[in-house]
Amino acid sequence: MRYEPSSARAATRTATETAGAFETPPAAAPGDRAAFLLEFLRHPRQIGSVVPSSSFLEQRLVRATDAANARAIVELGPGTGGTTRALLRALRADAHLLAIDLSPSFCARLAARVHDPRLAIQRGSAEHIEEFLRQWRLPRADAIVSGIPFSTMPPDVADRIARAIEAALAPGGRFVAYQVRADVARYASRYLGAPIKRWEWRNVPPLQVFTWRKKV
Ligand SMILES: C[S@@+](CC[C@H](N)C(=O)[O-])C[C@H]1O[C@@H](n2cnc3c(N)ncnc32)[C@H](O)[C@@H]1O
């Protein structure tokens, strides 16, 4: 996994650069499912799923992150952006969402389809959340939501990401992870303690949703 700050920024826009063009994002964009499947076939371990999340899961994530009351949310692994759009629909007008994804094609797709001054799109690894927050001049996050597949990444990378998540959260902030497997809980609990666990059975496949609160 490489971190490429210059090309990352070339594929993205800042909140101020896009200010003014604020549309309520629709639930899904045409071709999302096909684009998702194609990227999965190219990078199965990185994408970790054949289909994007359902609207049931999206709504559960909106509630678990308390998006309506957040000032800054970080999304790890926005993919084709269904979860991103759901968060944007819930966020306040003065809030910010930093979406970080390893996939250049997902980042470019999101930048082309979602025009919202609250959204910053960053290509790169979740290992660098704090650095990205600094680059985008954003405060520590009230919530970090993640669909990145902890079960298929090298353990040292998973551990670095878990540590970065804890460091990037504001006191009292929430970390919400949705996964088929429970590996994420093993890594994040080292830094954030025990999570609350719920299942979203209406998603295909059913997923576990883990929620941690950072101590105040
Ligand atoms: C299962 S998809 C989730 C997509 C979308 N949020 C959804 O729910 O439909 C996982 C995403 O995590 C991204 N990803 C995997 N490892 C990552 C990492 N270390 N840093 C940032 N993004 C990563 C993948 O490129 C992919 O877009």
PDBQT file of the ligand as one rigid body, heavy atoms in Angstrom, charges set to zero:
ROOT
HETATM    1  C1  LIG A 301     -16.409  -3.212   1.367  1.00  0.00    +0.000 C 
HETATM    2  S1  LIG A 301     -15.864  -1.776   0.525  1.00  0.00    +0.000 S 
HETATM    3  C2  LIG A 301     -16.986  -0.597   1.272  1.00  0.00    +0.000 C 
HETATM    4  C3  LIG A 301     -17.609   0.327   0.238  1.00  0.00    +0.000 C 
HETATM    5  C4  LIG A 301     -18.780   1.169   0.700  1.00  0.00    +0.000 C 
HETATM    6  N1  LIG A 301     -18.494   1.959   1.878  1.00  0.00    +0.000 N 
HETATM    7  C5  LIG A 301     -20.023   0.344   0.920  1.00  0.00    +0.000 C 
HETATM    8  O1  LIG A 301     -20.343   0.083   2.081  1.00  0.00    +0.000 OA
HETATM    9  O2  LIG A 301     -20.667  -0.001  -0.058  1.00  0.00    +0.000 OA
HETATM   10  C6  LIG A 301     -14.275  -1.451   1.255  1.00  0.00    +0.000 C 
HETATM   11  C7  LIG A 301     -13.533  -0.223   0.726  1.00  0.00    +0.000 C 
HETATM   12  O3  LIG A 301     -12.370  -0.036   1.532  1.00  0.00    +0.000 OA
HETATM   13  C8  LIG A 301     -11.296   0.406   0.695  1.00  0.00    +0.000 C 
HETATM   14  N2  LIG A 301     -10.041   0.115   1.417  1.00  0.00    +0.000 N 
HETATM   15  C9  LIG A 301      -9.477  -1.106   1.673  1.00  0.00    +0.000 A 
HETATM   16  N3  LIG A 301      -8.359  -0.972   2.409  1.00  0.00    +0.000 NA
HETATM   17  C10 LIG A 301      -8.202   0.369   2.647  1.00  0.00    +0.000 A 
HETATM   18  C11 LIG A 301      -7.230   1.146   3.363  1.00  0.00    +0.000 A 
HETATM   19  N4  LIG A 301      -6.192   0.575   3.987  1.00  0.00    +0.000 N 
HETATM   20  N5  LIG A 301      -7.392   2.490   3.399  1.00  0.00    +0.000 NA
HETATM   21  C12 LIG A 301      -8.433   3.086   2.771  1.00  0.00    +0.000 A 
HETATM   22  N6  LIG A 301      -9.379   2.400   2.077  1.00  0.00    +0.000 NA
HETATM   23  C13 LIG A 301      -9.260   1.061   2.011  1.00  0.00    +0.000 A 
HETATM   24  C14 LIG A 301     -11.514  -0.373  -0.590  1.00  0.00    +0.000 C 
HETATM   25  O4  LIG A 301     -10.829   0.212  -1.678  1.00  0.00    +0.000 OA
HETATM   26  C15 LIG A 301     -13.045  -0.323  -0.705  1.00  0.00    +0.000 C 
HETATM   27  O5  LIG A 301     -13.465   0.822  -1.393  1.00  0.00    +0.000 OA
ENDROOT
TORSDOF 0
